[in-house]
């Protein structure tokens, strides 16, 4: 269920004569009110609803409201057309194609709480009338929790009335349209004049051009746009942008040796792609590989590549927005800053009032506020991310054992300038544990010193990071064979398959100043989901007639937080 979340209620007020406030609660509030208004203390004879006090950081889970419900309706349209054929008797052929794709999505969330109405409903002159009048229905947050009675299953005494729930209830929606247009043309064929005497085929060559355009348009309703719901986490302004890319490519495959003893086939391949991106600029990618087949059924391959990815629509155009990120704990929460001068100074420098030190709360459900957005709204020029990859492998399809295949592949990938955001937990760790001052400036606190509310929190905007590394071994084996006729089952066939990965390295370094974070064998706030060292799937399938039964076993090695 949604709630009165502390970060969204920092400026909420209640009138001292609110009928839901108990006598004991009113006495405490009057004392606080008088301390803040020494020249004009509480007056029991004042006009109703005129003496207000701020209750910053109200927290109350609205169990009576029921669970929030997400909706999503998506429609996809795709049209593809193309033509291919031979270029006369030259031995060359052509392939030209065009594609248009459109995805429209309507999504939203029902049964949340309007911040404006939740604020309005706290100011009441009676149990049925708000100070603002109109259709407002007062909310009772001062007695009961909305929990069900364990015996009757009904809401306990003090629960918010159905009429008040209907008044503060909020549903919000947005639509997203993404369109893609592509045009591709290429020619390919053999260059008969370039053929080695040791090979049985000449140089194979292909070259062509690609054009790609992506357009995106995100249209939220007003509640979504301005972050008007309690559980929304922040604003979601409209987004509109376009990216186009023009690319030229060429690829070549040259047999070196064919049909020799111990060398059934030896060949090299190479490729080059030159791109001009409307926002990321010009960049080139390339590849070079070797293929070796000693005998039929055994194939070895190796490939070295430079791959480059330009930033996408969302990474470039997503506007400044406020949301939620998961952290383990706020280092400034609790009593630690009271006796730790260095910690106290950091908390105050991030916006915490000195008077709040020692009473700062952790964010609700470990969900801290965040400030995010794309590169352009934040004045950042994103560069394409670059990846250097090396792969090498063996493939077995022995002619002596039909139906059997196996492969093993080694990979090593290093990405420089990866496009992403600093993990929120790493920002806190780098500031408070590793004492990297540049990360401390990415933490902004509200007037209570907490990480809750719009416009404050942890800055997780889009940027080029330092390095990502991945290294491991993939393996697979499969065997399919007939079992013959098995009585009533008839002709049967058994399929056995094994596929897995052994991870040697899965690490990242967000900035040159950050520590290298190894995620192999770990999960958590910085690494995200579990990254097991060993992963494997084993499946068996028995087919007979039009039926097939199967069993799949999955193994994940242990991981630690």
N, C-alpha and C positions, 0 to 999 in steps of 0.2 A: 504493500500500500504506500501511497504518497504520505507526506508529512509536512508539518511546520519545520522546515530545515533551518538550522541556526544561521547559515550564511545568507539566507534569503529574508531573514526577519530582523536584521540589525537595527532598523529604524521603526519597528512596530511599537505602537503605543496602546495603552489601555486606560480608560477613564477610571478614576478611583471609586466612583459610585457604580461601577459595573455590577449588576445583580448576581453574577456568577461567582464573584470573588468572595471567599470565606472571610469571616471576621479576623481570623489569625493572619491570613494573607494580606488583608487590607491594612492591618496595623503595621506590618513590615513595609508595605509600599508607601504608606503615609510618612513613615520615618525617613525613607529614602527621598521622597518628594520634598519634605521640609528641608532636608540637607541641601538639596539642589535649588530651593527657592526660599532662602532665609528671610527675604523681605516680603514675601507673599506666601505664607504657609497654607496648608490645607484648611479649607473653610467648609464645614459641614452644611452651611447654609448657601453655598454657592449654587448658581443655576446648574441643573443636571447636565452632565457630560462636558463640563468646561475645565475640569482639572485632570490633566493627562500626564502620564509618566511613561517613559520609554522602557521597554523590556527587551533589551538587545539579546539576540541569539536564542529565541524561543525554540525549543525542540519538543515535538509531540508527534509520534507516529499515529496516523489516522486509521486505526484498525477498522473503524466503523465503515469507512469508505469502500473497503474491498480492494482487490488487486488492480493495478493499472493494466490496461490491455492495449497491445500494439496491433496496428493494422498495416497491411501493405498490399497494394494491387499494382502489378507490373504488366506492361504490354510491350512486346518486342516485335519489330518489323525488320526484315532483311531482304534485300533484293540484290541478286548477283547476275551479271551477264558477262559473257566472254566469247571469244572466238580464237581458235587455234588452227594451224595448218602448216603446210610445207611451202617453202620459198622456191617454187619451181623444182628443178632437178638438181639443185645445189647441194642437197643433203642437209640443209639448214631448215629450221622450222621457227615459227613465231607463236606467241601466246599473249593475247591482250585481254584484259578483264577490268571490270569496274564493279564497285560494290557500294551500296547505300544501306546503312543500318540506323535504326532509331529505337531507343528504349525510353519509355515514359513510365514513371513510377509515382504512385500516389500513396503516401504513408502518413502515419500519425500515431498519436497516443491518446487513449481515452481514460477517464477516471483519475486525472491528475487534479491539482489544486491551483486555482488562480491566486497569484501573489497579491494582486490589488484587492480582490474580494476577501481574501483571508485577512488582510490588514483592516479592511472596512468592517468586517464582522466582529472584531475585537472591541469596537467602540459601541457600547449598548446602554440604553437607558432603561430597558426592561428585558425580560427573557425572550421577548418576541419582536422588539423594536430596536433598530440601530440609530445612532445619532444622525447618520446621513439620511435616514428615512428611505423612501422608495421600496424596492423589493428586497432590500437587505434583510437577512435573518441572522441574529447573533449566534456566535459560536462559543461554546463552553469549553475552555481549556483548563479550568481551575479545579475541577473535581472529577475523579474517575480517569481511566486510561483508554476507554473504549474496548477493553478486552471482554471476551465473552465469559459469562458465568459458566463454570465447569459443569454445573448441574442442569441448568435449563438451556444452555447454548445461546441465550439471548445476551445482548449487550449489557454490560454492568451499569450500575447506577452512575450517573454523571456523564454518560455518553453523549456525544453531539447528536442533536436531533436530525431526523431525516430531512426536514426542511432546510436546516442550516447546511447540511452536506450537499444538497442540491444547489444551494446558492454558491458555495465556494468551488464546486466541481468544475473542472476545465478539460476540454478536449481540444487538441490542436493538430494541424495537418500541414503538409507541404507537398509540392510536386517537383519532380526532377525530370528533365528531358536531356538526353545525351544523343547526339547525332554523329555519325562517322561516314566520311566519304573517302573512297580510295580508288585510284586508277593505277594499273600496273601494265607494263609492256616489256617483253623480253624476246630475244632471239637466241637460239642455241644451235650448235652443230659441231662437226668435226673439222679440224684444219688439216686436210690431207697432206699438205706439204711439210707438216711438222710431225714426224714419226721416227722414233728410234729404231734401229735395226734389230734390237733385242726385244722389241715389243710387238704385239699383234694388233695394236690399235693406235691411231694418231691422237694428237692433242684434242681434248674436248673443251669447248669454250662456250660461255654464256655471258650475255651482258644485257642490261636493261635499265629501266627507270621506274620509280615508284612515287606516287603523290598521295599524301595522307592529310586529311583535315578533320579535326575533332572540335565539336562545338558543345558546350554545356550550359544549361540554364536551370538554376535552382530558385524556386519561388515559394517562400513560406507564407503562412498566414501571419497576422499581426502578433498573435500570441507567441508563435515560434520565433518570429523575427526579433522581437524585443526581449525574449527570455522571460515571458510573463507567467510561467508555471513553476511551481515549487520544485518538482523533480526533474525539470528540464536541464538544470546545471548551468545554463547560460544562454546567451543570444545565439541565433542562427540566421544571420543576415542573408539576403539574396546574393547569389553568385552567378556571374555570366562571363564567359570567356571563350576564346578560340585559339587554337594552335594548328599550324600547318607545317608540313615537312616535305621537302623535295630531295630525292635520293637517286644516286646513280650507283650501279653495282656491276661487278664482273667476277666471274668464277672460272677456274681452269682446273682440268683433271688430266694429268699426263702419265700414261703407263710407261714404266721404265723397263721392266722385264716381264715376259709372259711365257708360260709353258716350258719352263726349264726345270731340271731336277732340283728339288728343294725350293723352287721359286715358281709356284703356280701363277702368282701375280704380285708385282711390286709396283706401286704407283704413288705419286704425290698429288696433292691438291692444294689450291690457294684461292683466296678470295679477297676482294677489296670493296668497301662501300663508302661512298662520300655523301654526307648529309648536310643539308642546309635547313635548320629549324628556325621558325619565325621568332622564337624567344630564346632558345639556347645557343643559337649561332651555328657555326660550321664545325664539323668534327668528322673523323674518319675511323672506320673499324676494319679489321683485317683478320685473316685466319691462314694457318699453314698446317697441313697434316700429311701423314704417311700411312699407307695401307700395305700390309704384307700378308700374303696367303701362301704358306709353304706347301700345303697340300689341300686338296678339296675338303672342306668341312672344318678347317681351322683358319681363323682370321685374326690378325693382330692389327691394332690401329692406335694412332696417337695424334693429338691435335693441340696446337697452341693458338690461342685466340686473344684478341683485344676486342671486348664488347663495350659499347657505350649506350646508356639509356638517358634520353632527354626527360626533363620533368614533365609530368602530365598536367591536365587541366586543374585538378584540385590542388596539387602542390604549388602551382603558380598563382591561382586566382582565389583560393579560399580566403574569405575576409577575416579580419580580426574577430575572434569569437571566444566565448567563455564556456568551459565545460568542466568535466570531472576526471581526475586521474587517481589511480590507486597508489597508496604509499603504505609503508609498514607502520610509521608513526611520525609525528611532528617533533623534531628535537627540541623545539621551544615549549612544548606542552609540559604541564606539571611543574614540579619544584626544582628540576635540574638547573634552570638558569638563575635561580636565586643565589646559589653558592658558587656558580661557575661564571666568573667575570667575563671571560672570553665569549662564552656562549650567550650570555646576557647581552653583550655588545652587538653580536651578530643579529639577535632577535630584534633589538631596538633599531638597528640600521635598516632592517627590512620593513619597518613601519609599525612594530609593536610599541604601544605606549609603555613607558617605564612603570606606570601604575598597574599594568596588566601582568607584569612578570610574576610568575608563580601561580597564576590563575588561568593561563591559556589552555583551552581544551583541544584535544585531538579532533580532527574532522570526523563527522558522522560516518560510520561504516568504512572508515579508512579511505574515504573518497574526498580528496582535496580538490579545491577549485583550481582551474587551469586557465591559462591565456594562450590561445593558439591562433593559427591562421596560416595562409599561404605566403609566398615570398613577396609578391608584388604589393599587397596591402601593407606589408611590414617593411617595404623599402629595401628588400634584399634581392640581389641578382643570383639566381640559382645557376650553377654550372652543371653540365651533364655528369652523371656518375660513370666512372670508368672501372671496368673489370678485366683483369688479366687471368686467364684460365688455362690450365693444362689438364688434359685427360689422356689416359692410356688404358687399353683394355684388350682382352682376349675373348673370342667368341668360338664356341664349339658346336658344330652340327655334324657329328660323325656319320658317314654314309653306312658304316657297319652297324649302327644302332638307330634305325629310323624312329622318328617321334621324340628323340632326345635332343635337348639343346641346353647349353649352359653358357654363362658369360660372367666375367669379372672385370670391373672397371675401377681405376683409381682416378680421383679428381682432386684438384687443388685450385681454389678460387680466392682471389683477393680483390676487394672492391675499394677504390679510393674515391673520396668525396661522395659517399653514399647519401642519397637524399632521404631525410627523415627528421626526427626530433630527438632531443636528449630525453632519455627515460626520466620520468619525474623522480624516482627514487635515487637515480644516479646524481641528479642535480643536488638533492639533499645531502647525499654521501660526500660528494666533492666539496660542498661548502662546509659542512659541519664536521666531517671526519678527516678529509684530506686537506682542508684549509686552502682551497683554490678560490680566491676572492671573486674571480669573474663569474663563478657559478652562484655566489651569494646574491648577486644582483638580479638573478632570475627568480628570486623568491620575494613576493610582495604580500604584505599582511593587511588585514582589515583593522578597524578601529579597536577591536578587542585583542589584536595580536594573532588572530586565527587565520587559517587558510581556507576560509569559506566566504562566498559572496561573489557577485559579478565585479569584474575589474581588478580582482586580486587573485592570489594563488601562485602557482608555479608556471613559469613561461615555457611553453613547449611548442614554439613556432617552428615552421619548416625551414631547414637549412641544410647545407652540405656538411656531413659529418666527416670523421677522419677515415677509419678503415674497418672493413668487415672481412673476416677470414673464415673459410670453410674448407675442410680437407677430410677425405674419407675414402672408403672402398665400398662400392655397390656390387652385389652378387645376385645371380639368379640362376635357377635351373628348373627345367620342366621335362616331364616324360609323359607321353600320351600313347597308349597302346590298347589294342583290342583284346578282350577276354573271351571272345567267342560267344556262343550261345549258352545262356545259363537258364535252362528250363523255361519257366513261365515268363521270365524277364526278356527272353529273346537275345538278340545281339547286344552286347554290352561293351562299354569302353570306359577305361579308367584314365583320369587326368590327374597328375601330381605336379604341384608347382611350389617352388620355394623362392622367395625374394627378400632381400634384406640389405642393411647398411651397417657398416662399422665406422663410426665417426672418430676421426683422429683429432680434429680441431673444429671448434665452432665458437669463435671469439669476435669481439668488436672493441674498438677504441673510438669513443664518440668525439673526442677532441685531442689535439696534441698534448694537452696538459692532463688528460684523464689517464687513469690506470687501464691497462688491458683487462677486459672482463671476459673470462673463459666461461662459456655456457654449457660446454660438453659435460653432461652428467648433472646438470642443475636446472632449476626453474625458479621463478620469483619475479619481483617487481622490475628488475633490470633485464632479466633474460626472457621474461614472458613464459610461454608454455614449456612443458618438459622437453629437454633436449637429451634424449637417452643416448648412451654410447653405442649400444647395440639395439637394433630394431630388426625384426624378422616377421614375415608372414608365411605360413605353411597352409596350403589348401589341397583338398582332395575332392574330386568330383566323379561320380559314377553315373554314366549315361546309358539309358536303355529306351529304345523307341523314341517317343516324343517327350520323355521325362528325364530329368537329371536331379540327383540329390548331391549335396556338397557339404563339406565341413571345412571351416577356416579357423586356424589358430594364430593368434598374434602375440608376439613377445616384445616387451619393452624392458630394457635394463633399468635398474633402480636409479633414481635421481634424488638429489638433495636440494633443500631450499637455500 
